[in-house]
Amino acid sequence: MMPIPASWPKKAKAAALAGQVAASSKPDLDNMVKAVFDGLNGIAWIDDKQVIEESSRKMYGEEPRIEITVDAVA
């Protein structure tokens, strides 16, 4: 979740929160994913080369954050 710029008018902020505005600002999504994968080495997996599937998206939210779900594969 990307922060909504404080300079945006209320109407634009509402549209961003409703998912009607794409969060296309920096940082790049692939760089964010890489940082998360590297940060989870030794915690969620031994090495991120073990990850076999990934889905990600960047959107606006009231609180900037990254939400992660990890599922084990047998």
N, C-alpha and C positions, 0 to 999 in steps of 0.2 A: 504494500500500500504506500503510495507516494503522497507526500503532503500537498495540499491544495495551496497554490500561491496566495498569500495574504492580500495581494493587490487585486485579486479577481473580485468582481461584483457578486452580490448574493445569488443572482440568477445563474451565473456561470458556475459558482460553487455548488449549487443545487444540482445542476446538470452533471457535474463531475461526480458527485456522490451517487447519482442515479445511474452511473455507467454510460452516460450519453457522450462523454468526452474522453477520448483516448489519452492515456498518460504516456505521451511520446517524448517527454523531456529526459535529460540525462539523470542518472547513469543508464547505460545500455543494459538491457535485460540479460544478455549473455554474460556480461561482466558480473552482474549481481548473482546469477546462478553459479558461476565459477567460484565466487567468494564463499557462498554458502556451502558448496560441495567441499571445498578445501577446508572450511571451518568444521565440517562434520567428520573429517577423517579422524579415525581413532575414537569416535564417539558413536556415530550411527552405523559406521562401517569401518573396515580396516583401511581401505583405500577407495577413493571415488571411482576407480576403474570397475568396481563391483556394481555400480548403478547401471541397470539395464533399460530403464524407462524413466522419462522425465516429462513433466508438463508444467509450464509456467506462464504467467501473465502479469503485466504491470497495470495497476489501476489506481485511481485516487481513493483516499479514505480519510476519515477524520483524524486517525492516529497513524503516523508512519510506522510500518512494521513489515516483517516478513513472516508468513505463515508456512509451515513445513509439515508435511505428512510423510512418514516413512513406513512402508509396508515390507515385511520380509517375504521373500520368495523361496519356496522349498527347493 
